[in-house]
């Protein structure tokens, strides 16, 4: 190998490492922001919770080595009790016990499944559901599912249906202690009594416990079970399966091993399965709070084709593209020609920098956008980056792609004023398309920019200042609109509104676009804008200032409380 080739290879490796580390650093920052937002949304947490969390985190100071599904299964087959951790808002977390049980049942067919999703005092309802004495709807009503659990039912249903099919015993282990404060320790003690009783009465059975992440740490539920069983001179072999610990993920990612690693060995009889990046894990909690449906999680490479089947991100995005385009009666070549990336791909920035169609400036702008944890459509390459598995995000980017196929790329030499209204119109179409998929998606309004610090106490001060600036200029634009529409007062396409710093410029155009997209969707439902008129918008690239600006003003003047139909100028 010549010296030139060697130096080239070293340079390439350095570029890959640098780009990966940049994306890892971005993701770490986003994860910390998500943690802060989750803490703020949950409110005050008890001292006991913090102790539980510290004891849980203590398990992940290091791991012994990479492992495999085969090694873990060999360990599981000799266990008496298996504790499998759950992150309740992430669908991927509920798929893991299914994947394990599908293989384990051939090795240990006598299994009792103990689940947190059902309370102990609802065992008779669970028994009747498993024997099909009552329907699913009757079961959920009988256990008051939304009040006693509330996490997405569909994610737990498959596990119970698997148990029904294979005639597994299933025990509810959740509880609401009576006559005292609701505590983690009391819940663990109640669950331990159920598990210990099963071990003593049916020693031939393997007990598979599916409980929350914090509960399965050794000092918590496992210790409570061992304490009870020790009174009967029983010393069961327990194996713990954790899921997707972020500290382990960052360590694996630092060695370029996150894609090749399914399982790591934490300690003897203790494993951690790695299937999902930390961003997706923590974002799932906020999406659950917002009642936002999610796509199926993108798999790390080792898991593809095993759990997900046709649920790959590309397939899900393609389905959205088809739904939106069919609704709008858009027929065009190339509606399948896109690429999807997610936070699971830490080489994403490197690939962009290696793409000769991308300039360094364009890649830097994309990296800056990724830092905001927003999904993004990259026209140059038809690349959809899904930062958040929210169906709203996915549908919006699918719509941007449909618009790109029909209208082509915008000009690359837009002035800031031209860029302003081009972005507004494109964001309007993106939000409109997301409403086709989720008609309940809420829209920004000016009130959202009031009391930001009170609403978002964990948000960094610089972000608060930025959002206040966005709100100020959105309000300014709306005042100008009212003046123009009521009196015909001339509109000046110059001034501070069009000379904003980039983050504020993007925030203002984003917000105005969402507001217009909401108005456009509502006007369509009320019959004030015809579908043909909306379809025509998807053929405009909005690079021309007069076209974008005139179309915007025309649409914001569309009445929403009368029968008059107002179409964009080019549709009349």
PLY file of the C-alpha trace (Angstrom):
ply
format ascii 1.0
element vertex 572
property float x
property float y
property float z
element edge 571
property int vertex1
property int vertex2
end_header
0.00 0.00 0.00
1.46 3.36 -1.01
2.06 6.16 1.47
-0.57 8.33 -0.28
-3.22 5.63 0.14
-2.29 5.09 3.78
-2.49 8.83 4.50
-5.83 8.98 2.68
-7.23 6.11 4.76
-6.03 7.74 7.99
-7.64 11.00 6.94
-10.92 9.20 6.10
-10.97 7.47 9.51
-10.30 10.79 11.22
-13.19 12.37 9.30
-15.54 9.53 10.24
-14.48 9.73 13.91
-14.87 13.50 14.00
-18.32 13.42 12.39
-19.50 10.60 14.66
-18.26 12.41 17.76
-20.00 15.57 16.62
-23.29 13.70 16.31
-22.74 11.86 19.61
-22.12 15.20 21.35
-25.27 16.65 19.77
-27.32 13.66 20.88
-25.94 13.79 24.43
-26.97 17.43 24.70
-30.44 16.66 23.37
-30.84 13.74 25.79
-29.96 15.97 28.74
-32.50 18.54 27.53
-35.12 15.80 27.24
-34.34 14.62 30.78
-34.81 18.15 32.10
-38.08 18.50 30.22
-39.33 15.17 31.58
-38.43 16.14 35.13
-40.23 19.45 34.72
-43.33 17.75 33.28
-43.47 15.15 36.05
-43.15 17.73 38.80
-41.73 17.17 42.25
-40.24 13.71 42.74
-39.91 12.06 46.11
-36.69 11.39 47.98
-37.44 7.68 47.62
-37.60 8.02 43.84
-34.18 9.70 43.72
-32.71 6.94 45.89
-34.23 4.30 43.59
-32.82 6.10 40.56
-29.35 6.37 42.08
-29.34 2.68 42.99
-30.50 1.83 39.47
-27.83 4.01 37.81
-25.17 2.43 40.00
-25.61 -0.79 38.03
-24.25 0.83 34.86
-20.94 2.28 35.96
-19.33 -0.25 33.66
-20.08 -3.45 31.82
-17.93 -6.56 31.59
-18.09 -7.17 27.84
-20.26 -7.48 24.76
-22.47 -10.53 24.80
-25.02 -12.14 22.49
-28.61 -13.29 22.41
-27.43 -16.91 22.42
-25.29 -16.48 25.54
-28.13 -14.69 27.31
-30.66 -17.39 26.38
-28.34 -20.09 27.66
-28.26 -18.24 30.97
-32.03 -17.68 31.01
-32.83 -21.34 30.48
-31.20 -22.19 33.82
-32.89 -19.39 35.78
-35.70 -19.64 38.32
-36.73 -16.00 38.01
-36.10 -13.54 35.16
-36.52 -9.82 35.75
-37.01 -7.86 32.51
-37.01 -4.06 32.77
-39.57 -1.93 30.90
-39.58 1.70 29.72
-43.34 2.07 29.60
-43.72 4.72 26.87
-41.45 3.08 24.31
-43.05 0.41 22.12
-39.67 -1.17 21.51
-39.38 -1.94 25.22
-42.53 -4.06 25.17
-41.30 -6.00 22.13
-38.22 -7.26 23.95
-39.95 -9.79 26.27
-41.89 -11.04 23.25
-38.68 -11.67 21.35
-37.11 -13.42 24.33
-40.18 -15.52 25.13
-40.57 -16.69 21.54
-37.20 -18.39 21.81
-37.23 -19.23 25.49
-40.55 -21.10 25.38
-38.93 -23.87 23.34
-36.32 -24.30 26.07
-38.54 -23.78 29.13
-42.21 -24.32 28.14
-43.54 -23.99 31.70
-43.48 -20.25 32.25
-45.42 -17.87 34.47
-45.47 -14.29 33.23
-45.73 -11.61 35.96
-46.67 -8.17 34.61
-46.87 -4.69 36.08
-49.51 -3.64 33.57
-52.27 -5.33 35.67
-52.92 -4.79 39.36
-52.95 -7.66 41.84
-56.55 -7.03 42.82
-57.61 -7.34 39.16
-56.29 -10.90 38.76
-59.78 -12.38 38.26
-60.41 -10.00 35.35
-57.06 -10.95 33.84
-57.88 -14.67 34.16
-61.20 -14.17 32.41
-59.55 -12.20 29.60
-56.93 -14.90 29.04
-59.60 -17.60 28.86
-61.68 -15.37 26.53
-64.60 -15.22 28.95
-64.62 -11.46 28.44
-63.66 -9.34 25.45
-60.73 -6.96 25.28
-63.02 -3.95 25.70
-64.70 -5.53 28.73
-61.31 -6.36 30.25
-59.95 -2.83 29.86
-63.12 -1.40 31.36
-63.10 -3.87 34.26
-59.54 -2.99 35.27
-60.04 0.75 34.53
-56.94 0.61 32.35
-56.50 4.34 31.73
-56.64 5.12 35.44
-54.60 2.16 36.73
-51.93 2.11 34.01
-52.59 4.44 31.07
-49.61 3.64 28.84
-50.47 2.63 25.25
-52.47 -0.61 25.51
-51.57 -1.92 22.07
-47.94 -2.24 23.21
-48.90 -4.64 26.02
-51.74 -6.47 24.28
-49.40 -8.50 22.06
-47.58 -9.81 25.10
-50.81 -10.97 26.74
-52.05 -12.48 23.48
-48.80 -14.42 23.23
-49.41 -15.72 26.76
-52.96 -16.70 25.85
-51.82 -18.52 22.71
-49.16 -20.51 24.57
-51.30 -21.00 27.69
-48.86 -19.27 30.02
-49.94 -18.37 33.52
-50.08 -14.59 33.85
-50.06 -12.74 37.16
-50.69 -9.06 37.81
-48.12 -7.58 40.21
-48.97 -3.88 40.28
-50.67 -2.36 43.32
-52.04 0.75 44.91
-51.25 0.41 48.62
-54.16 1.09 50.93
-54.05 3.14 54.07
-50.77 4.80 53.25
-48.75 6.79 50.80
-48.16 5.34 47.35
-44.47 4.35 47.32
-42.12 2.36 45.13
-40.99 0.20 48.04
-44.56 -0.74 49.00
-45.29 -1.70 45.41
-42.17 -3.86 45.26
-43.10 -5.62 48.50
-46.60 -6.36 47.18
-45.20 -7.66 43.88
-42.61 -9.74 45.74
-45.34 -11.57 47.68
-47.03 -12.62 44.43
-43.75 -13.74 42.83
-42.47 -15.60 45.91
-45.80 -17.42 46.29
-45.60 -18.58 42.66
-42.02 -19.83 43.10
-42.94 -21.78 46.24
-46.17 -23.28 44.93
-44.94 -24.06 41.38
-41.21 -24.72 41.63
-41.19 -26.38 38.20
-42.08 -23.07 36.53
-39.84 -20.29 35.31
-41.21 -16.93 36.51
-40.69 -14.17 33.96
-41.21 -10.75 35.57
-41.85 -7.75 33.32
-41.63 -4.65 35.50
-40.43 -1.06 35.30
-36.72 -0.32 34.85
-36.15 0.96 38.37
-37.96 -1.96 39.99
-35.73 -4.68 38.50
-32.45 -3.32 39.89
-31.05 -5.82 42.45
-31.64 -3.64 45.56
-35.34 -3.31 44.73
-37.79 -6.03 43.63
-35.19 -8.86 43.36
-34.03 -8.22 46.94
-37.62 -8.11 48.19
-38.32 -11.50 46.56
-35.08 -13.04 47.85
-35.85 -11.86 51.39
-39.24 -13.58 51.37
-37.90 -16.80 49.85
-34.99 -16.97 52.27
-37.52 -17.54 55.07
-38.24 -20.89 53.36
-34.55 -21.64 52.73
-35.03 -20.99 49.03
-32.21 -19.41 47.06
-33.48 -18.98 43.48
-31.20 -18.17 40.58
-32.28 -14.82 39.21
-31.28 -13.22 35.91
-31.86 -9.55 35.12
-32.44 -8.10 31.65
-32.10 -4.32 31.43
-32.85 -2.34 28.30
-31.15 0.49 26.43
-29.12 2.16 29.12
-27.78 5.41 27.72
-24.37 5.22 29.49
-23.69 1.88 27.84
-24.90 3.22 24.50
-22.50 6.18 24.60
-19.62 3.88 25.51
-20.44 1.51 22.66
-20.89 4.42 20.25
-17.49 5.78 21.22
-15.97 2.52 19.94
-18.25 2.30 16.85
-19.96 -0.78 18.33
-23.53 0.45 18.87
-24.80 -1.06 15.62
-23.11 -4.43 16.10
-24.07 -4.97 19.74
-27.38 -6.61 20.69
-26.57 -7.52 24.28
-23.91 -6.62 26.83
-23.01 -8.51 29.99
-23.21 -6.12 32.95
-22.21 -8.66 35.59
-22.88 -12.31 36.37
-26.52 -13.14 35.47
-27.16 -9.55 34.48
-27.53 -8.36 30.87
-28.58 -5.22 29.01
-30.24 -5.46 25.61
-29.41 -2.63 23.21
-32.07 -1.90 20.61
-32.81 1.83 20.57
-30.85 5.12 20.77
-31.34 7.20 23.95
-32.98 10.11 22.11
-35.83 7.89 20.93
-36.22 6.36 24.38
-36.62 9.66 26.23
-38.57 11.41 23.47
-41.15 8.62 23.69
-42.04 9.82 27.20
-42.75 13.38 26.03
-44.72 12.09 23.06
-46.80 10.02 25.47
-47.46 13.09 27.63
-48.54 14.99 24.51
-50.71 12.03 23.45
-48.79 11.82 20.18
-48.70 8.51 18.34
-45.28 7.19 17.33
-43.80 5.21 14.51
-42.23 1.87 15.31
-38.67 2.40 16.57
-35.83 2.14 14.06
-33.74 -0.89 14.91
-30.03 -1.00 15.42
-28.51 -3.12 12.70
-28.38 -6.36 14.64
-32.13 -6.32 15.24
-33.37 -5.64 11.72
-35.78 -8.16 10.31
-36.24 -9.87 13.67
-38.80 -7.80 15.53
-39.85 -5.24 13.01
-40.51 -7.04 9.75
-42.20 -4.52 7.48
-42.11 -1.84 10.14
-38.83 -0.34 8.92
-38.85 3.45 8.98
-38.76 3.63 5.20
-41.89 1.45 4.92
-43.73 3.56 7.47
-42.72 6.80 5.75
-43.70 5.40 2.37
-47.13 4.55 3.73
-47.56 8.17 4.87
-46.42 9.48 1.50
-49.05 7.28 -0.17
-51.85 8.30 2.22
-51.20 12.03 1.84
-50.68 11.93 -1.94
-53.75 9.76 -2.46
-55.88 12.07 -0.33
-54.77 15.04 -2.42
-55.11 12.96 -5.62
-51.49 13.65 -6.49
-49.95 11.30 -9.01
-46.26 11.73 -9.74
-43.21 9.66 -10.58
-40.60 9.38 -7.86
-42.81 9.21 -4.77
-40.80 6.22 -3.55
-37.38 7.75 -4.19
-36.28 8.92 -0.76
-33.93 7.84 2.01
-34.72 7.82 5.73
-32.20 8.31 8.53
-32.72 8.41 12.29
-30.63 9.00 15.43
-29.72 5.30 15.25
-27.29 6.20 12.44
-24.29 7.93 14.03
-22.49 8.04 10.68
-25.19 10.25 9.19
-23.15 13.48 9.21
-20.12 11.69 7.80
-22.18 10.37 4.90
-23.48 13.88 4.20
-19.95 15.30 4.24
-18.83 12.55 1.87
-21.73 13.35 -0.49
-20.34 15.56 -3.25
-23.75 17.12 -3.77
-23.47 18.73 -0.32
-21.35 21.77 0.43
-19.64 22.04 3.86
-21.91 24.98 4.63
-25.02 22.95 3.87
-23.88 20.10 6.14
-23.06 22.57 8.93
-26.58 24.00 8.59
-28.06 20.50 8.79
-25.98 19.74 11.91
-27.26 22.96 13.48
-30.83 21.90 12.68
-30.28 18.44 14.21
-29.20 20.17 17.45
-32.78 21.44 17.80
-34.04 17.81 17.82
-36.35 18.59 14.90
-36.97 16.26 11.99
-35.71 17.60 8.68
-36.15 17.09 4.93
-32.96 17.57 2.94
-33.94 18.45 -0.61
-30.51 17.80 -2.01
-30.66 14.02 -1.95
-34.31 13.48 -0.96
-33.20 12.60 2.57
-35.66 12.52 5.46
-34.06 12.74 8.90
-36.47 11.59 11.61
-35.27 13.00 14.93
-38.51 12.23 16.73
-40.71 9.20 16.07
-43.81 11.36 16.47
-46.32 10.65 13.72
-46.71 14.42 13.39
-43.02 14.87 12.56
-43.03 11.97 10.13
-46.14 13.13 8.27
-44.77 16.66 8.00
-41.51 15.48 6.43
-43.40 13.10 4.14
-45.39 16.12 2.91
-42.22 18.14 2.32
-40.96 15.26 0.18
-44.20 15.14 -1.85
-43.92 18.88 -2.43
-40.30 18.47 -3.57
-41.28 15.75 -6.06
-44.01 17.91 -7.57
-42.48 21.39 -7.41
-38.77 20.64 -7.61
-36.09 22.28 -5.51
-36.21 25.92 -4.59
-33.54 28.26 -5.92
-30.27 28.20 -4.02
-29.66 31.97 -4.26
-32.72 33.29 -2.40
-32.47 36.61 -0.62
-33.50 36.68 3.04
-36.92 38.14 2.14
-37.47 35.52 -0.57
-36.36 32.79 1.83
-38.78 34.12 4.47
-41.97 33.54 2.46
-40.65 30.47 0.68
-40.14 28.85 4.09
-43.50 30.02 5.41
-45.34 28.44 2.48
-43.39 25.20 2.66
-43.98 24.93 6.42
-47.67 25.57 5.79
-47.87 22.64 3.39
-45.91 20.42 5.77
-48.25 21.19 8.67
-51.30 20.77 6.44
-50.09 17.31 5.38
-49.52 16.29 9.00
-53.13 17.22 9.75
-54.26 14.71 7.11
-52.63 12.01 9.22
-53.48 13.48 12.63
-56.34 15.94 12.47
-55.99 16.59 16.21
-52.46 17.96 15.93
-52.37 21.27 17.83
-51.00 24.42 16.23
-48.87 27.24 17.58
-50.62 30.43 18.59
-49.39 33.70 20.02
-50.33 32.65 23.55
-47.71 29.89 23.36
-45.02 32.57 23.57
-46.35 34.04 26.80
-44.99 32.99 30.20
-42.33 30.79 28.58
-40.19 30.51 31.69
-43.17 29.47 33.79
-44.32 26.90 31.22
-40.82 25.55 30.56
-38.78 25.99 33.76
-36.01 23.66 32.56
-35.45 25.51 29.27
-32.05 27.26 28.97
-32.23 31.08 29.29
-30.80 31.62 25.79
-33.57 29.47 24.31
-36.18 31.43 26.29
-34.80 34.68 24.86
-34.83 33.23 21.36
-38.45 32.09 21.63
-39.51 35.46 23.03
-37.94 37.08 19.98
-39.82 34.63 17.74
-43.10 35.50 19.44
-42.40 39.23 19.14
-41.86 39.06 15.38
-44.73 36.67 14.73
-47.00 39.15 16.55
-45.54 41.99 14.44
-46.25 40.09 11.24
-49.83 39.35 12.34
-50.43 43.05 13.14
-49.24 43.96 9.67
-51.57 41.36 8.18
-54.56 42.79 10.01
-53.68 46.30 8.92
-53.25 45.22 5.31
-56.45 43.16 5.19
-58.63 45.76 6.93
-57.41 48.93 5.26
-55.26 47.96 2.32
-52.30 49.61 4.03
-49.19 49.04 1.85
-46.91 46.19 2.88
-43.20 46.89 3.02
-40.99 43.91 2.22
-38.08 45.30 4.19
-37.14 46.16 7.72
-36.14 44.27 10.89
-38.68 41.50 10.27
-36.59 40.30 7.32
-33.15 40.86 8.88
-33.37 38.45 11.81
-30.63 36.12 13.10
-31.02 32.70 11.52
-32.52 30.86 14.56
-35.18 33.57 14.99
-35.78 33.74 11.22
-36.40 29.99 11.19
-38.63 30.17 14.26
-40.81 32.96 12.84
-41.24 31.30 9.43
-41.93 27.97 11.12
-44.63 29.45 13.33
-46.31 31.51 10.60
-46.26 28.45 8.34
-47.91 26.25 10.96
-50.59 28.88 11.56
-51.29 29.06 7.83
-51.30 25.26 7.50
-53.89 25.04 10.30
-56.02 27.69 8.59
-55.71 25.93 5.24
-56.78 22.60 6.71
-59.75 24.15 8.51
-60.78 26.04 5.36
-60.69 22.79 3.38
-62.93 21.05 5.92
-65.37 23.96 5.80
-65.44 23.85 2.00
-63.86 27.27 1.62
-60.78 26.01 -0.24
-61.11 23.24 -2.78
-58.80 20.24 -2.79
-57.80 21.09 -6.36
-56.57 24.47 -5.16
-54.46 22.85 -2.45
-53.10 20.35 -4.93
-51.97 23.26 -7.09
-49.92 24.61 -4.18
-47.86 21.41 -4.30
-46.68 22.39 -7.79
-45.31 25.79 -6.71
-41.68 25.90 -5.55
-42.22 29.34 -3.91
-38.78 30.58 -4.96
-40.47 33.57 -6.60
-41.17 36.22 -3.97
-44.26 37.58 -5.67
-45.76 34.09 -5.95
-44.99 33.11 -2.34
-45.97 36.46 -0.79
-49.18 36.87 -2.81
-50.24 33.29 -2.15
-49.63 33.73 1.57
-51.72 36.90 1.81
-54.45 35.37 -0.33
-54.69 32.35 1.95
-54.66 34.27 5.24
-57.52 36.37 3.87
-59.60 33.25 3.21
-62.79 33.53 5.30
-63.39 30.67 7.71
-66.96 31.48 8.69
-68.76 31.91 5.39
-69.48 29.89 2.28
-67.23 31.91 -0.01
-64.53 29.81 -1.66
-61.25 31.58 -2.17
-58.54 29.82 -4.15
-54.88 30.80 -4.56
-54.33 33.13 -7.56
-52.94 30.44 -9.84
-55.99 28.24 -9.20
-58.66 30.71 -10.24
0 1
1 2
2 3
3 4
4 5
5 6
6 7
7 8
8 9
9 10
10 11
11 12
12 13
13 14
14 15
15 16
16 17
17 18
18 19
19 20
20 21
21 22
22 23
23 24
24 25
25 26
26 27
27 28
28 29
29 30
30 31
31 32
32 33
33 34
34 35
35 36
36 37
37 38
38 39
39 40
40 41
41 42
42 43
43 44
44 45
45 46
46 47
47 48
48 49
49 50
50 51
51 52
52 53
53 54
54 55
55 56
56 57
57 58
58 59
59 60
60 61
61 62
62 63
63 64
64 65
65 66
66 67
67 68
68 69
69 70
70 71
71 72
72 73
73 74
74 75
75 76
76 77
77 78
78 79
79 80
80 81
81 82
82 83
83 84
84 85
85 86
86 87
87 88
88 89
89 90
90 91
91 92
92 93
93 94
94 95
95 96
96 97
97 98
98 99
99 100
100 101
101 102
102 103
103 104
104 105
105 106
106 107
107 108
108 109
109 110
110 111
111 112
112 113
113 114
114 115
115 116
116 117
117 118
118 119
119 120
120 121
121 122
122 123
123 124
124 125
125 126
126 127
127 128
128 129
129 130
130 131
131 132
132 133
133 134
134 135
135 136
136 137
137 138
138 139
139 140
140 141
141 142
142 143
143 144
144 145
145 146
146 147
147 148
148 149
149 150
150 151
151 152
152 153
153 154
154 155
155 156
156 157
157 158
158 159
159 160
160 161
161 162
162 163
163 164
164 165
165 166
166 167
167 168
168 169
169 170
170 171
171 172
172 173
173 174
174 175
175 176
176 177
177 178
178 179
179 180
180 181
181 182
182 183
183 184
184 185
185 186
186 187
187 188
188 189
189 190
190 191
191 192
192 193
193 194
194 195
195 196
196 197
197 198
198 199
199 200
200 201
201 202
202 203
203 204
204 205
205 206
206 207
207 208
208 209
209 210
210 211
211 212
212 213
213 214
214 215
215 216
216 217
217 218
218 219
219 220
220 221
221 222
222 223
223 224
224 225
225 226
226 227
227 228
228 229
229 230
230 231
231 232
232 233
233 234
234 235
235 236
236 237
237 238
238 239
239 240
240 241
241 242
242 243
243 244
244 245
245 246
246 247
247 248
248 249
249 250
250 251
251 252
252 253
253 254
254 255
255 256
256 257
257 258
258 259
259 260
260 261
261 262
262 263
263 264
264 265
265 266
266 267
267 268
268 269
269 270
270 271
271 272
272 273
273 274
274 275
275 276
276 277
277 278
278 279
279 280
280 281
281 282
282 283
283 284
284 285
285 286
286 287
287 288
288 289
289 290
290 291
291 292
292 293
293 294
294 295
295 296
296 297
297 298
298 299
299 300
300 301
301 302
302 303
303 304
304 305
305 306
306 307
307 308
308 309
309 310
310 311
311 312
312 313
313 314
314 315
315 316
316 317
317 318
318 319
319 320
320 321
321 322
322 323
323 324
324 325
325 326
326 327
327 328
328 329
329 330
330 331
331 332
332 333
333 334
334 335
335 336
336 337
337 338
338 339
339 340
340 341
341 342
342 343
343 344
344 345
345 346
346 347
347 348
348 349
349 350
350 351
351 352
352 353
353 354
354 355
355 356
356 357
357 358
358 359
359 360
360 361
361 362
362 363
363 364
364 365
365 366
366 367
367 368
368 369
369 370
370 371
371 372
372 373
373 374
374 375
375 376
376 377
377 378
378 379
379 380
380 381
381 382
382 383
383 384
384 385
385 386
386 387
387 388
388 389
389 390
390 391
391 392
392 393
393 394
394 395
395 396
396 397
397 398
398 399
399 400
400 401
401 402
402 403
403 404
404 405
405 406
406 407
407 408
408 409
409 410
410 411
411 412
412 413
413 414
414 415
415 416
416 417
417 418
418 419
419 420
420 421
421 422
422 423
423 424
424 425
425 426
426 427
427 428
428 429
429 430
430 431
431 432
432 433
433 434
434 435
435 436
436 437
437 438
438 439
439 440
440 441
441 442
442 443
443 444
444 445
445 446
446 447
447 448
448 449
449 450
450 451
451 452
452 453
453 454
454 455
455 456
456 457
457 458
458 459
459 460
460 461
461 462
462 463
463 464
464 465
465 466
466 467
467 468
468 469
469 470
470 471
471 472
472 473
473 474
474 475
475 476
476 477
477 478
478 479
479 480
480 481
481 482
482 483
483 484
484 485
485 486
486 487
487 488
488 489
489 490
490 491
491 492
492 493
493 494
494 495
495 496
496 497
497 498
498 499
499 500
500 501
501 502
502 503
503 504
504 505
505 506
506 507
507 508
508 509
509 510
510 511
511 512
512 513
513 514
514 515
515 516
516 517
517 518
518 519
519 520
520 521
521 522
522 523
523 524
524 525
525 526
526 527
527 528
528 529
529 530
530 531
531 532
532 533
533 534
534 535
535 536
536 537
537 538
538 539
539 540
540 541
541 542
542 543
543 544
544 545
545 546
546 547
547 548
548 549
549 550
550 551
551 552
552 553
553 554
554 555
555 556
556 557
557 558
558 559
559 560
560 561
561 562
562 563
563 564
564 565
565 566
566 567
567 568
568 569
569 570
570 571
